[in-house]
Amino acid sequence: MLNQKSMGYFCGIFVLFLAQITAAVDMLSHYAAVPPVLDGVVSPGEWDYAGRLAGPDCILLTQHDDAKLYLLIDAISDTFLNPLPASDYFAMTFDCDRDLLITPNVDVNYAFLPDSYTLGRQYYLGPGAYTGLSGSTASLARGFGSTPAEADAHTFWEVTFDLAELNTAANKIIRAGIMIGSPQPYFSIRWPSGYNTDFSSLHEILLVTPDEPALACDQVGTGGDRADLRGIRFQIDRSFNQLAVRMIGKVAGEYHFTVELRQSAGFTDSVLAESEVEVSLPAIAGNSPPYTQVLIPFPLIEVLASQPFTLKFTDITGPDFLYFETAGSGYYPCPDVVATQENNVANPTPRSSTTGFAASLAYCNLAGVLQYAGIPMSSITSVSPAFWLRDQITMETLNTTTAYDNTTGAYWIGNVPVTEIMIDVFFHVMGTTKTLPGNYRQQEHVVPGDLTPAERSNHTIPMQIVMHMTDPWDNERIDSHGIGEYPTHRAPLPFAWDAMPQASKYQIQIDIYRDGDHPLGYGRKNTVVDTETADLSYVADLPLSQPLEHYQTYLRAYDSSDNVLGYLMVTSSGGAYGWDYRFKICPLGDLNTDCCVDLLDLALLADNWLAGTGS
C-alpha cells in the first residue's frame, strides 16, 4: 500500500531553509488539486490535506488553488442549529498589503449583507471603522454536523475568496483575522483578539505551491513511548515527503543527527528512508529551553491507507541532550503532540523497552498561578476559587482533584486528560451570585498534551472580572424582565461604567437583533457601534428600534497588551445570566413600551387622565 519512490540523503541546509520559512507563519495552506465544493457538507476526502490551525473553540482548515482560497471553519462549541438567515454570524478581515497596519481603502473586511448569508466586502477606514458593504466574489455555505476536526454535530462554515480580490497569489503570505458567533449557545470569538483594531497579530498563512512538499505532520496522532527514548511513532493516512518535529535542547548550539524512517510501530522492520540533518538551535530569552521546528525531508512516500511509521534518531552529536516531539497545534502546524522522547547525547540512555511502543501518556497534572492583570489572586482576595472542568471530546464533567494556596495564588489540578478540556474557575467575592459585578471568572480551553512538562507545571490562568455598568442599567441589580421583554430608552443613550484596575481601554459593541417572535426568528442583524475608548462613558445616538427588533450591548475592558481584563454580565431573576444588555430605543409619547406612538398610547393616557388628583 505504499511505494518508496527513491532513497537518499538531503542537505541539512534545505531543512534549515524550510524551517525559516514556516517559523514565520502560523500555518500552511496546501494546494488543492481538487477544490472542495461549498455546499455545507464535508464530503469524504474533501479537506483531508488542508492546513490546520486550532483556536479558541474553533478550528481553521485552509487550502487553495491558483485562483481561490478555501476555508473550513469549525465552530466546535456551537452545537445548536440556529434558524436562517443571519442568526449565526461570520466575518473575516485581510491585511491586503501585508504591512501589519490598517491601510484605509486597501485592507478589507467581509461580513454578511443585511438579513442574508451573502458575504459583502467593505474597506477599512481606520481601527474598527469601515465603508459600507458592497458586493463581492466571496462565497459561503453554513453546515451542521460532524467534520474531520470534530465528530459531534456542530456548526461549520465553508468559505472561498478570490486571491486576486485579496491581492494575493499562490506562494504568498495571507494575513487574516476571523470573527464567528452565535446567539444560542451564545459565544463571540475574535481570533486573534482585537484583530479589527490592530493588525500586528493577524494570523499568517503561507500558500504552498504544488511543487512544495506538504507537511505530513498534519495527520500525526498521539502514539508514543516514554520508555524507548530513541524515537517517535505516528499514524498517517496520506502521502508525504517531509515530516515536522519540534527539537528542544538543554543548551543552544550546533547539532547533527540521522533520522531513520520505518513503516512499523517499532524498530524491527527495515529502514525505508533516512535523512541527515544539521540544525543550529537558537537561544531563547528567559528560562525557556532552546527549541525550533525542524522539517525532515524524505523521498516521496506514497500512502494509500492509514499506516503506522516510526522515526528513530541516531548518531546524535552536539553540546548536550535533545528532546524530539511532534510539532503541536498553533505555532507548529500539527494537531497533536506525542509524549516527549529524550536523546541524551552526553550520556545516552540505553533502551529499556521491547521492540515497539508502549501506550501514550493519557493523563497529567496542571499547576500554576491564578492571576488578574499579572497579580496573584491571593493578593486581591482571601476567597478560595471554585473549579469546574469538562472533557471537550466527550463533553462530560471531569472528576478531578484541585488545590489552591490562598497565600500565593498557586493552584493544582490533578488527573486531567491530555486532550482538549475546558477549565471554568471563579472567585465569588461580591453579591448574592457569582455573575454580579466584582466577581472574578475565567473559562479556558486548553490541550494539556500540547504543553511541555515545564509548561504544564507553570500554566498561568488569567482571571477576568465582571464589570460594573451604571448607566443605562446598573448590573448590580437583578433584571426582572421576562423572556421577550425589554427595557426602553430614549436616544441619545448614555452608557457609563466603573473603572477597571489595570485597564487602559474599553470596547463597547452594540448590535441590532431580531426579537424571538420575529417572523425570521431571533438572530443578529448587524453591528451599529463597535468602538474603543479610554473614557468611562459613551453616548450612543441610536435610531429608533424597528418593530420586533432590539439592541444588545457588549462591554469589555483591555489592558495595554490587548488582553481582556473584564466584561459585562447581566443577571436575571431565576439564576439566568448573559453577557449583554438588551433594550429598545422608543419615541417620546410611547406609553405602553411597544416603540410606537398610536391610539393604544392615547387610550392608556385617557384611562389615567387626572388619576389620583382627587374630585
Buried (B, 14 or more C-beta within 10 A) or exposed (E): EEEBEEEEEBEBEBBBEBBEBBEEBBBBBBBBEEBBEBEBBBEEEBBBBBBBBBBEBBBBBBBBBEEBBBBBBBBBBBBBBBEBBBBBBBBBBBBBEBEEEBBEEBBBBBBBBEBEBBBBBBBBEEBBBBBEBEEBEBBBBBBBBBBBBBEEBBBBBBBBBBBEBBBBEBEBBBBBBBBBBBBBEEBBBBBBBBBBBBBEBBBBBBBBEEEBBBBBBBBBBBBBBBEBBBBBBBBBEBBBBBBBBBBBBBEBBEBBBBBBBBBBBBBEEEEBBBBBBBBEBEEBEEEEBBBBBBBBBBBBBEBEEEBBBBBBBEEBEBBBBBBBBBBBBBBBBBBBBBBBBBBBBEEEEEBEBEEBBBEBBEEBBBBBBBBBBEBBBBEBBEBBBBBBBBBBEEEEEBEBEBEBBBEEBBBBBEEBBBBBBBBEBBBBBBBEEBBBBBBBBBEEBBBBBBBBEEEBBBBEBBBBBBBBBBEBBEBBEBBEEEEEEBBBBEBEBEBBBEEBEBBBBBBBBBBBBBBEEBEBBBBBBBBBBBBBEEEBEBEBEBEBBBEEBBBBBBBBBBBEEBBBBBBBBBBBEEEEBBBBBBBBBBBEEBBBEBBBBEEEBEEEEEEEEEEEEEE
